[in-house]
Amino acid sequence: MIRYGLIGAGMMGQEHIRNITLLDGATVAAVMDPDEGMRRAAMTTAGAQGFSDPEAMIAADLADVYLIAAPNDVHAGLVQRLLATDKPIMVEKPLATTTAECRDLLSQAQGRVAPVWVAMEYRYMPPIQRLIQMLDQGAVGVPRMVSIREHRFPFLQKVDAWNRFNARTGGTLIEKCCHFWDLMRLLLGADPIRVYASAGVDVNHRDERYAGGIPDIIDNAYVIVDFANGTRGMLDLCMFAEGSHWQESIAVTGPNARVEALIPGPARFAPDGKPREAEVVTSIRALRKEVREVVHTPAELLTAGDHHGSTFYQHKRFIDLVRHGSGLPEVSLDDGYWSVLVGEAAEESARSGQAIDLRGRGA
């Protein structure tokens, strides 16, 4: 039995609990959150012991692995503290809110035996896994372009409205979009060298006021990323597009074909409240035809969280690594660094109107 210690029991933390309980041989033994309401809800869902302070939970030594799902701005400090233990760590994206913090963590983790896995759930969505499989089989030839569209609902309400402010999230292009920079880098097999972004705060949260001030997070953007092997990626993000049948589209194009993963939004935001299946569409250049494939995800996984079953499959792979006792995490600290680096550059580009050169900034 793998016992998790969960630090951060808010919306994402409770999604992790629901998915871990679906796994054989895994349980959440301890939860920590300073907010009493979130902590008690997580304790009830997990049947776990609760703590209001991470040091108290670590001292209790109830966990075999630690999972960080706290607000973004405390990730770096928590990872740094847990690096001093000999336990495996999974940390929610983004790894930190700045590249400087990420570089510090990379340095501090050198020589550590127990793995640190950055939770990039999107990699593990069944339609994206199918897309990756098709690329590995040569469906498109050598990939040249990745186009990602996410049209979705606004950021949800969270404790203390922490996700409304760049200072706490790193900015939308880090907080939300680190998933997409990670996917581009994975699918194209190269590191990014240049980023250009155009973005705005045009619709969402404009009339909201909090003790921390006026929300300043971007709610729409176009971002272009150039890669070292001559390939390129593009993101089309809109955070005020409720009602889109496909919340995400991830398309990879090469000389032979285009393969596109089409992913619906969470069931709770669908008009009928029911989960929907994803599709993968292949456009074959030589045949001038389109082939559509439904990618099935079990209904219990679709209703266990908002990430199309990926949280379950991610934990399954993480637990396999922990049980094996050796090997490297599939999503490393280096991967986490690159995803923050591109997001940070995109935020800078959106403010300055200039393309940002990333050459020489690799971890």
ABEGO torsion letter per residue (X at the ends): XBBBBBBEABAAAAAAAAAAAABBGBBBABBBBABAAAAAAAAAAAGBBBBABAAAAAAAGABABBBBABBAAAAAAAAAAAAABABBBBBBOBABABAAAAAAAAAAABGBABBBBBBBAAAABAAAAAAAAAAAAGAAEBBABBBBBBBBBBBBBBBGGAAABAAAAGEAAAAAAAAAAAAAAAAAGBBBABBBBBBBBAABGAABBBAAEBBABBABBBBBBBBAAGBBBBBBBBAAABGBABABBBBBBBAABBBBBBBBBBAAABAAGBBBBBBBBBBBAAAGBBBBBBBBBBAAAAAABAAGGAAAAAAAAAAAAAAAGBEBBABBAAAAAAAAAAAAAAAAAAAAGBBBBABGABX
